[in-house]
Amino acid sequence: MLAGRPAFVRDVDEAGALAQFAGAIEQQSDPFAAVRGARRLAYRSPLDGHPSTFALYAPARLEPGKRYPLVVALHGLNGRPMNMLRWAFGRDDPGHDGEWEDRHPGDFPDYPAFVVAPMAHFNSMYRHAAEDDVMAVTDWVSRTFPVDPRKVSITGPSMGGTGTAWVGLRFADRFAAAAPLCGYHFNYFLRAPGEFARLHPWEQHQAEERSTVSWAPNGLHLPLYIVHGTRDLPEENSGVLIDRYKQLGYGLLEEHPDEGHNVWQPTYENLKGLGWLTGPTRPSDPNRVVLRTDSLRYDHADWVRIARLERSSAWGEVSAQRRTRGAGRAYEVRTAGVAAFELTPPTSGSSIQVTVDGARIELADGEPMAFERRAGRWERGLTPPGPGLHKRARLAGPLRDVHHEPLVLVYGTADPALTRANEQVARWFGSIRPGFEIDYPVVADTALTDEMARGKALVLVGGAQSNLVTRRLDDRLPIHVTTSPRRVQAGARTFTGDELGAAFVFPNPEQPDRYVVVLAGADVAGTLRAMSLPDFLPDFVVYDRSLAPARGQMVLGRATPLAAGLFDEHWTLPSP
């Protein structure tokens, strides 16, 4: 009775695949060597230590010595890996929801490419830990199977379309093509100049940073295939990225079918989408490179690396052109917002001439092409950072940057009156946003061990009087929250008030290459008020009950913090 049911067939197939894996492991052979067709797999995420699932399609036939394209397919809101794998092959079934499709993969046509669909922490918008999940899965597939690194592409619909541009343009030198379908590339605040003008400076920057259009200059060698239905309003959700690519003169194919939001069916059906995605080949050593970033998490593209921005959490850009000059090479470089950079091309020449913003610098063959602006002039060489703290790659803030890191949330128990509130806030902060599936460890301060903390960022909930770990670090932190007396001390400034508290990110004094985040209230109400912190956050916020209107919002809006902003480049509080 069960033999003909799709769910039973699927279960038998997956049980057989599991048995095959187990047999290969027992025989000490590669369990992935025989993977063919569609399979559910998982890897252990370094961020929360739990399995992160993905769906993989492997071609039925692999020729020895040949490398194949890889397509990364990002699901939309409420989507699942196998459901997205079906869609990528043009097999969306409008009669069933994504959960049903995920449970019923069915048969896949033979196609000469690998296709992988990450879970990426579910409804994550592909930001923070989810972005890292996409790249981790891409890296794993590329290492494990015969993938051509110059033919890796990325696509997705709706939320996955936004994620396609988000990931593709931040890691543009990793992808040969991108097809963002019916995505959202324009932050609301950029649509409304009046609203934008009322934002705090860090909110204005984060609104720009959240728009994939701001990252478009990186797409010089990343052709886009953008599809947006004429009845999917506003069309400018995709139109802004289309317009920017046209302004830049970059490779673009656009389609505007008479459809609503569902443009993925006509785009992916009959393997049309896969055909376009597996066509382009990324140049291995391009003569021109453009890199735009506001964070040294994304510090390189091809042979250009930004070593230091003029200001963290601010835009920097390098545009570099290489030309042959006799037996040597000439490089012309233009910069904006950059304090230091390096060029690392795979080929050089007997002589090298580099012109940076009009200043000519001659280098001998083999001399490092590293440059730094000193006293307003570009000079060769990079100055090592001096003593003390410095903002740098993966340690520059703002506060939510910690969600790129493996972390442990530690709630304070030293003050029994605050223990429950501390734990509640710890679990709230660890959830990131509704729909974001991640399971960071949450432990009491008395349970944290050196082994648990090693190599991880710490989120400490509770000030020095309620959290034992905060107490140990407190004299080396810039902001102090006390319950008796109820106050916040930030440098020379003292704050008092109702529902008082503070939140900040800082290098961990005991592990200076890792973050520590402190969320602390001067009483129970101040502790719980931390859950009103909005999505866009700077490095530090001191708040009271006036933070309430920001709960569940992207920005502060009508909420008025007592103090908020960015630490300087040496992690020092700014002057009042």
C-alpha positions, 0 to 999 in steps of 0.5 A: 500500500505504501510502495507507490506513495511519493513520501514512502519512495523518498524515505526509502531513497534517503535511507538507501543513501544513508546506508551507502554513506555508512558503508563507505565510512566503514570501508574508510573510503570517501562517502561523497564519491558516489553522491549523484542526483538530489541529496539532503546533507548538513555540516556543523556550523562553526557559529552555533555548533549545530548541523546546518542543512542544505540540498545538493544536486550532483550530475549523474555522470562525472567525467574523470579530470573534468570540472563542472559549474556550481550554482548556489540557489537561495530560497525565498521567505519560508523556503527550504533547501530541497524545495529551492532545489526543485525550483531551480530545476523548474519544478515548482508545484503551485498546488503545494507549499514549500514545506510539501515540496521540501518533503517530496523532491521527486526526480531531477533531470540530468544536468551537467552542473552541481546545484546547492541550496543552503538553509542559511538559518531560514528566514534570515534575509541572508545577513550576518550568520546566514551570509556566512552559512551560504559561503561556508556551504559554497566552499565545502561543495567546491572543495569536496566535488570537481567544481570549476572555481571560475564557473560558480554562480548564484541565484534566488527569488524574492528574499533569495533574490535579495540575498543573491545580490547581497552575497554576490556583490560582497564576494563578487570575485567568487562568482561568475554570474548572478540571477536575483529574481524579484528581490528587494534592493532598495532600503525604505529610508532611501526612498523617502529623503525626508525620513532619511534626513531624520536618521542618526548618522550611523542609521543613514550609513546602515540604510545605505549598507543594507541596499545592494545598490551600494555594493554594485561597483563590485560587480564589474565581472559579475553579469546580472540576470534580473527578472521582475514582474510588471505587476509586482509593485513597486518595480523599483525594488529591482529597478534601482539595481538595474539602473545602477548597473546601467550607469556603471556599464556592467553586464546585465540581462533584464526581463519584465514579464507580465507577472506578479511576484512569481517570476521564478517559474517562467525563469527556471522552467525548462532549465532556462535559468540554469542554462544562463547561470552555467554559461559565464566564466569568471576571468582568473586574472582581470586587468581591472578590479573595483572594490567598494566596501564599508567593512574589512570583512570584505577587504579584497577582490581579485588582486586588490586588498584594502588594508585600512579604511579612513574611517570604520563603518564608512565607505572606501573604494579602490579602482585599479587598472593594469597595463603592460609597459614594455617588459614591466607593468603599469598600474593606475589606481584611484581611491576614495575613503581608503587609508592603505591598500595592497596590490597582489597580482599573480604576474608582475614584470621587470619594472613596476610603475604605480600611479595612485590618485595621480602620484607616480611611484616606481617599484622594483620587481618583487617589491611589495605593492603596498601603499599608505597615505601619510600626511596626505601623500601616498607612500610605499609600505604599510606601517604596523599598528602601534600599541593599544586597541585598533579597529580592524578586520572582524573587530570594528563594530558596529554592535550587530557585527558580532552575529558574524562570529561564533558566540556564547550568550552569558546571563548573570546570576550574581543578583537573584533579582536580575537573573530571570531578566538577564536570561530573557534578554540573552535569549532575545539577543541570540535569536537575532530576528523573528524567523532566524533559526540559530541556536547559540549556547546560552549559559549562566555566568557560573557555568561558563568555562574557559573551554566554552569561551575560547575562540568565541565572542561573548555576549554578557547580559548584566553589569558588574554587580549581576554578571560575574564575567562582566565583573571580571572585565569591568575595569577594562571596559569603557561603559559601566552599569551599576544597580546600586546606585542605579547609574551608567558611567560612560567615560566622564559622563554619568547617566541616571533615569528610569529603565536605565541601561546600556549596550555596547560592543568592544574587544574582549580584554581577555581575548583581544581578537574577539568581541565582547558585547555587554547588555546591562540594566540598572534594574529589572526594567532597565534590563528588559528595556534592552529588548526595545533596541532596534535593528540598526545599532551603532557601537554603543547605546545608553538608554532609558524608558524613552527607548520604548518606541523603537521596539521591533523597529529598524531605527530609533525613530521617536525613541531618544537614547541618552547617548549613542554612537561609534567608538573612534579608531582606537575604541575610545568613546567620542567626546560628548 
